[in-house]
Amino acid sequence: MTREQFINEVKACQEPLRRFLTTLCEGDTAKADDLAQDAFVKAYTSLDSYGGRSKFSTWVFRIAYNCFIDERRRMEARGGRGEDLSSPAAQRLTSSAPADDPSARFRYQSLYRAIEHLNDHERSAIILFYMEDLPTKDIAEILEVGDGTVRTWLARGREHIRNYLRHE
């Protein structure tokens, strides 16, 4: 893959990757941008290992997911889990509504809280399936699990979200 092809591929998957990481990072766009940048740098330096067996975007999403998991482990080692949804970073998830409809800002806040309560596997599967519209086969490749495992995580994630929203 040439440098030009790499740039074109990055441009094509940059926004979906940022959305994925932003949701994984519970709305912290700065952290998501840092992780995306790390993923793209790692992808570029590892370009020789990309064999074209999967779509480029699937390969980069896998690298980004690994960056997220590594960051989560570093945070847990330091004794923290990350930000909660009352934090300013998390509030950015709900602050993009038009100014003339203040109630719209909070329309999805309960959903984001429910997603936050999922484990990393379920959250990743839900985000990739519903927000990025990826097939379970691609999700399985990104998360390095079987297709059946992805379907199980989706089912469990949906059930956990349903239960959370019922009791909120």
MOCOR-V21345 format. One record per residue. N is the residue number from 1. RES is the residue in three letters. D_CENTER is the distance of its C-alpha to the mean C-alpha in Angstrom with 1 decimal. Layout:
BEGIN
<<N RES D_CENTER> <N RES D_CENTER>>
END
This chain:
BEGIN
<<1 MET 25.8> <2 THR 27.3> <3 ARG 25.9> <4 GLU 26.2> <5 GLN 24.3> <6 PHE 21.5> <7 ILE 21.3> <8 ASN 21.3> <9 GLU 18.5> <10 VAL 16.4> <11 LYS 17.4> <12 ALA 16.4> <13 CYS 12.8> <14 GLN 12.2> <15 GLU 11.3> <16 PRO 8.8> <17 LEU 7.1> <18 ARG 7.6> <19 ARG 6.4> <20 PHE 2.8> <21 LEU 3.7> <22 THR 6.1> <23 THR 5.1> <24 LEU 4.3> <25 CYS 7.4> <26 GLU 9.1> <27 GLY 10.1> <28 ASP 11.4> <29 THR 11.3> <30 ALA 13.7> <31 LYS 11.7> <32 ALA 8.6> <33 ASP 11.5> <34 ASP 13.1> <35 LEU 10.5> <36 ALA 10.3> <37 GLN 14.0> <38 ASP 14.4> <39 ALA 12.6> <40 PHE 14.9> <41 VAL 17.8> <42 LYS 17.4> <43 ALA 17.1> <44 TYR 20.2> <45 THR 22.1> <46 SER 21.4> <47 LEU 22.1> <48 ASP 25.1> <49 SER 23.1> <50 TYR 21.3> <51 GLY 23.8> <52 GLY 22.6> <53 ARG 22.3> <54 SER 18.9> <55 LYS 17.5> <56 PHE 16.6> <57 SER 13.2> <58 THR 12.6> <59 TRP 14.1> <60 VAL 12.1> <61 PHE 8.6> <62 ARG 10.4> <63 ILE 11.7> <64 ALA 8.5> <65 TYR 7.3> <66 ASN 10.9> <67 CYS 11.0> <68 PHE 8.5> <69 ILE 10.8> <70 ASP 13.8> <71 GLU 13.1> <72 ARG 12.7> <73 ARG 16.0> <74 ARG 17.7> <75 MET 17.1> <76 GLU 18.4> <77 ALA 21.3> <78 ARG 22.1> <79 GLY 22.2> <80 GLY 19.3> <81 ARG 16.1> <82 GLY 14.6> <83 GLU 15.2> <84 ASP 16.0> <85 LEU 15.7> <86 SER 19.2> <87 SER 18.4> <88 PRO 18.7> <89 ALA 15.2> <90 ALA 13.9> <91 GLN 16.7> <92 ARG 15.4> <93 LEU 13.1> <94 THR 16.5> <95 SER 18.8> <96 SER 18.5> <97 ALA 21.1> <98 PRO 24.6> <99 ALA 27.0> <100 ASP 29.6> <101 ASP 27.5> <102 PRO 26.6> <103 SER 25.7> <104 ALA 23.0> <105 ARG 21.1> <106 PHE 20.6> <107 ARG 20.3> <108 TYR 16.8> <109 GLN 17.0> <110 SER 17.9> <111 LEU 15.0> <112 TYR 12.5> <113 ARG 14.8> <114 ALA 14.8> <115 ILE 11.1> <116 GLU 11.4> <117 HIS 14.2> <118 LEU 12.5> <119 ASN 12.3> <120 ASP 9.3> <121 HIS 10.2> <122 GLU 10.8> <123 ARG 7.7> <124 SER 5.6> <125 ALA 8.6> <126 ILE 9.0> <127 ILE 6.0> <128 LEU 6.9> <129 PHE 10.4> <130 TYR 11.1> <131 MET 9.1> <132 GLU 9.1> <133 ASP 12.3> <134 LEU 12.1> <135 PRO 15.0> <136 THR 14.9> <137 LYS 16.6> <138 ASP 13.9> <139 ILE 11.3> <140 ALA 14.0> <141 GLU 14.5> <142 ILE 11.0> <143 LEU 11.1> <144 GLU 14.9> <145 VAL 16.3> <146 GLY 18.7> <147 ASP 18.2> <148 GLY 19.9> <149 THR 17.6> <150 VAL 14.6> <151 ARG 17.0> <152 THR 18.0> <153 TRP 14.6> <154 LEU 14.2> <155 ALA 17.7> <156 ARG 17.4> <157 GLY 14.2> <158 ARG 16.2> <159 GLU 19.2> <160 HIS 17.8> <161 ILE 16.5> <162 ARG 20.0> <163 ASN 21.8> <164 TYR 20.1> <165 LEU 20.9> <166 ARG 24.4> <167 HIS 25.2> <168 GLU 23.9>>
END
